[in-house]
Amino acid sequence: MANINEYLDWRGDVPFSLDPFNDVDNLILSELAYTDFEGIVPPPGSGESISLREAYAAFYQRHTRAEIEAETTFYHMAPFVMDHLIASRRFQNLRLANYVNVIDEAKDAQFSAITFLLGREVPIALDCGAGDAAHARIQLPGDERETAYVAYRGTDDSIVGWKEDMNLSYQLRTPGQQSAVHYLDALFRGQCLRLMVGGHSKGGNFAVYASAFCASEVRRQICRIYTNDGPGFLPEITESTAYQQIQPKIVSTIPENSLIGILLTSDIDHHVVQATGMGIMQHDPLSWQVYGNHFVEAEKRTATSLAAERGMRTWLEELSIDQRILFIETLFDAFQSGGAHTFTELFEDKARLIADMLRVAASLPKEEQQELRRMLGEFARIGARVLITGAKSGFKR
């Protein structure tokens, strides 16, 4: 079996005219969105784009391979996808546009997006996710319109990005989600395109949210929405008319040991795929297994993933909105009190991190300290149950 890079090596010579855009192609572009294209890909509003080859050359003028490999984030290998893309006939006409990357600590917002232009006459496979080669496929033929894939980046290494993830547990609309809606509305109103919208992790959440709540004239251009191990939403969102209207266009793909894509509520059936790695490491798109032009279907989700979903849902259901806010604000106040802006910086001094957490907790009123201890205790018990379940099942099966 292979991953997305090997898929490009083996099938990159097959153009979209012979094999329609599929779920694996979607994951490739969602992974590429983690690449730092600042100052390389034109920003929104410029009306300009550059070729993949131009972006590739400019990126390696600014960064070395050793520098990329030395990073410790799970997505640090994303730029290397370009090595395989530029050698492929399938993506030879790919152009990049509308790159934006914003981190706003004051608003607890981390947002990044990019538009990939695939060209005209690009057919799209409407049901080509998990399954074997005989899996039914419905093809949407290409037409004269430009086909574009809007990719929202998932959570990066920033502390504020992870805080926004946590805020999804009580906020109906985060600043990042609002930016995702604005991105679609500002760029694609008055256009005549065939749009696909997607992303990995929080980027998948943004893709679904933006597609649901963008302007109706933009929504009509969207033919497919991809969320790749992206967390869900509060029930108020999934029960809304806007969400229900776009639901048939959503493709949700998660690894068999998903611990992220099963959070909150999505109210859609997931394609469950095989992935290498243990535990949370299956969140890495490069671990997802590919055969031919589709992901390798998993028989079912792992016991660890199911236990984590049950535990987190129970824990959240027992917490009021005020309790969720107390937990999140206290935790991230401690994270940020030492001046760190990324988790890489944060864990460089673990002793200081522990001291900061204890100091912030001690500064709370007695009642809040007791409530925080209770919530942390229950959270720890859930974590222990998940670990025990994983150990009994070999963590993967």
Backbone hydrogen bonds, N-H to C=O, Kabsch-Sander energy under -0.5 kcal/mol:
donor,donor_aa,acceptor,acceptor_aa,energy
2,A,290,V,-1.8
7,Y,3,N,-2.3
8,L,4,I,-1.7
9,D,5,N,-1.8
10,W,6,E,-2.6
11,R,7,Y,-3.0
12,G,8,L,-1.4
14,V,11,R,-1.9
18,L,15,P,-1.4
19,D,15,P,-1.8
21,F,123,P,-2.5
26,N,22,N,-1.9
27,L,23,D,-1.8
28,I,24,V,-1.9
29,L,25,D,-1.9
30,S,26,N,-2.1
31,E,27,L,-2.4
32,L,28,I,-2.3
33,A,29,L,-1.3
34,Y,31,E,-1.8
35,T,32,L,-2.1
37,F,35,T,-1.1
40,I,37,F,-2.4
41,V,37,F,-2.0
46,S,43,P,-1.6
50,I,96,L,-2.2
52,L,94,L,-1.9
55,A,51,S,-2.3
56,Y,52,L,-2.6
57,A,53,R,-2.3
58,A,54,E,-2.4
59,F,55,A,-2.4
60,Y,56,Y,-1.9
61,Q,57,A,-0.6
61,Q,58,A,-0.6
62,R,58,A,-0.9
62,R,59,F,-0.8
63,H,59,F,-1.7
68,I,64,T,-1.8
69,E,65,R,-2.6
70,A,66,A,-1.5
71,E,67,E,-0.6
71,E,68,I,-1.2
76,H,73,T,-1.3
78,A,75,Y,-2.0
80,F,77,M,-1.3
81,V,78,A,-1.9
82,M,79,P,-1.5
83,D,80,F,-0.8
84,H,80,F,-0.7
84,H,81,V,-0.7
85,L,81,V,-2.0
86,I,82,M,-2.5
88,S,85,L,-1.7
89,R,12,G,-1.0
90,R,12,G,-3.2
92,Q,89,R,-1.2
94,L,91,F,-1.7
95,R,117,L,-2.0
96,L,50,I,-3.2
97,A,115,T,-2.3
98,N,48,E,-0.5
99,Y,42,P,-2.3
100,V,113,A,-2.2
102,V,111,F,-3.5
104,D,109,A,-3.1
105,E,103,I,-0.6
107,K,104,D,-0.5
108,D,105,E,-0.6
109,A,104,D,-2.4
111,F,102,V,-3.0
113,A,100,V,-2.0
114,I,151,A,-1.8
115,T,97,A,-3.1
116,F,114,I,-0.5
116,F,149,Y,-2.9
117,L,95,R,-3.1
117,L,115,T,-0.5
118,L,116,F,-0.6
118,L,147,T,-2.9
119,G,147,T,-0.7
121,E,143,D,-2.7
124,I,140,L,-2.5
125,A,21,F,-2.8
126,L,124,I,-0.6
126,L,138,I,-4.0
131,G,295,F,-0.9
135,H,132,D,-2.3
139,Q,137,R,-0.5
140,L,124,I,-3.4
140,L,138,I,-0.5
147,T,119,G,-2.4
148,A,146,E,-0.6
148,A,194,R,-2.6
149,Y,116,F,-2.9
150,V,148,A,-0.5
150,V,196,M,-3.0
151,A,114,I,-2.8
151,A,149,Y,-0.6
152,Y,150,V,-0.5
152,Y,198,G,-2.5
153,R,112,S,-2.5
159,I,341,H,-2.3
162,W,158,S,-1.4
163,K,159,I,-2.1
164,E,160,V,-2.1
165,D,161,G,-1.5
166,M,162,W,-1.9
167,N,163,K,-2.2
168,L,164,E,-0.9
168,L,165,D,-0.9
169,S,166,M,-1.9
170,Y,167,N,-1.9
171,Q,167,N,-2.8
178,Q,174,T,-2.2
179,S,175,P,-2.2
180,A,176,G,-2.0
181,V,177,Q,-2.0
182,H,178,Q,-2.4
183,Y,179,S,-2.3
184,L,180,A,-1.6
185,D,181,V,-2.5
186,A,182,H,-3.1
187,L,183,Y,-1.6
188,F,184,L,-2.4
189,R,185,D,-1.1
191,Q,188,F,-1.5
194,R,146,E,-2.5
195,L,193,L,-0.6
195,L,221,Q,-2.8
196,M,148,A,-2.4
197,V,224,R,-2.1
198,G,150,V,-2.8
199,G,226,Y,-0.8
200,H,152,Y,-0.7
201,S,228,N,-2.6
203,G,200,H,-2.0
204,G,201,S,-1.4
205,N,201,S,-1.3
206,F,202,K,-2.5
207,A,203,G,-2.1
208,V,204,G,-2.1
209,Y,205,N,-2.6
210,A,206,F,-3.1
211,S,207,A,-1.9
212,A,208,V,-1.9
213,F,209,Y,-2.1
214,C,210,A,-1.1
218,V,215,A,-0.9
219,R,215,A,-2.6
220,R,216,S,-1.9
221,Q,218,V,-1.5
222,I,218,V,-0.6
222,I,219,R,-1.2
223,C,195,L,-2.9
223,C,221,Q,-0.5
224,R,195,L,-1.0
225,I,249,K,-2.5
226,Y,197,V,-2.8
227,T,251,V,-2.5
228,N,199,G,-2.3
229,D,227,T,-0.8
229,D,253,T,-2.5
232,G,263,L,-2.7
233,F,265,T,-3.5
237,I,234,L,-1.8
238,T,234,L,-1.5
239,E,235,P,-2.2
240,S,237,I,-1.5
244,Q,240,S,-2.2
245,Q,241,T,-2.0
246,I,242,A,-1.1
246,I,243,Y,-0.5
247,Q,243,Y,-1.2
249,K,246,I,-2.1
250,I,247,Q,-1.6
251,V,225,I,-3.0
252,S,250,I,-0.5
252,S,269,D,-0.5
253,T,227,T,-2.1
253,T,251,V,-0.6
254,I,271,H,-2.8
256,E,273,V,-1.8
258,S,255,P,-1.7
263,L,260,I,-1.9
265,T,233,F,-2.1
271,H,252,S,-3.3
272,V,270,H,-0.7
273,V,254,I,-2.4
273,V,271,H,-0.5
274,Q,296,V,-3.0
276,T,287,S,-2.1
281,M,278,M,-2.1
282,Q,279,G,-1.8
283,H,280,I,-2.1
284,D,281,M,-1.4
287,S,284,D,-2.2
288,W,285,P,-1.3
289,Q,274,Q,-2.7
290,V,2,A,-3.2
291,Y,294,H,-3.0
294,H,291,Y,-1.6
296,V,289,Q,-2.4
297,E,295,F,-0.7
298,A,272,V,-2.6
302,T,256,E,-2.9
306,L,302,T,-2.2
307,A,303,A,-2.4
308,A,304,T,-2.4
309,E,305,S,-2.2
310,R,306,L,-2.2
311,G,307,A,-2.6
312,M,308,A,-2.6
313,R,309,E,-2.2
314,T,310,R,-2.2
315,W,311,G,-2.4
316,L,312,M,-2.6
317,E,313,R,-2.3
318,E,314,T,-1.4
319,L,315,W,-0.5
319,L,316,L,-1.1
324,R,320,S,-2.3
325,I,321,I,-2.4
326,L,322,D,-2.4
327,F,323,Q,-2.4
328,I,324,R,-2.5
329,E,325,I,-3.0
330,T,326,L,-2.2
331,L,327,F,-2.0
332,F,328,I,-2.6
333,D,329,E,-2.1
334,A,330,T,-1.7
335,F,331,L,-1.8
336,Q,332,F,-2.2
337,S,333,D,-1.3
338,G,334,A,-0.5
339,G,336,Q,-1.6
343,F,157,D,-2.5
346,L,342,T,-2.2
347,F,343,F,-2.1
348,E,345,E,-1.2
349,D,346,L,-0.8
353,L,349,D,-1.8
354,I,350,K,-2.3
355,A,351,A,-2.1
356,D,352,R,-2.7
357,M,353,L,-2.3
358,L,354,I,-2.2
359,R,355,A,-2.3
360,V,356,D,-2.6
361,A,357,M,-2.2
362,A,358,L,-2.1
363,S,359,R,-1.1
364,L,361,A,-1.3
369,Q,365,P,-2.3
370,Q,366,K,-2.2
371,E,367,E,-2.0
372,L,368,E,-2.7
373,R,369,Q,-2.3
374,R,370,Q,-2.0
375,M,371,E,-2.3
376,L,372,L,-2.7
377,G,373,R,-2.4
378,E,374,R,-2.2
379,F,375,M,-2.4
380,A,376,L,-2.6
381,R,377,G,-2.0
382,I,378,E,-2.2
383,G,379,F,-2.4
384,A,380,A,-2.3
385,R,381,R,-2.3
386,V,382,I,-2.3
387,L,383,G,-2.3
388,I,384,A,-2.4
389,T,385,R,-2.5
390,G,386,V,-2.6
391,A,387,L,-2.5
392,K,388,I,-2.3
393,S,389,T,-1.6
394,G,391,A,-0.9
395,F,390,G,-4.4
396,K,394,G,-1.2
397,R,393,S,-0.8
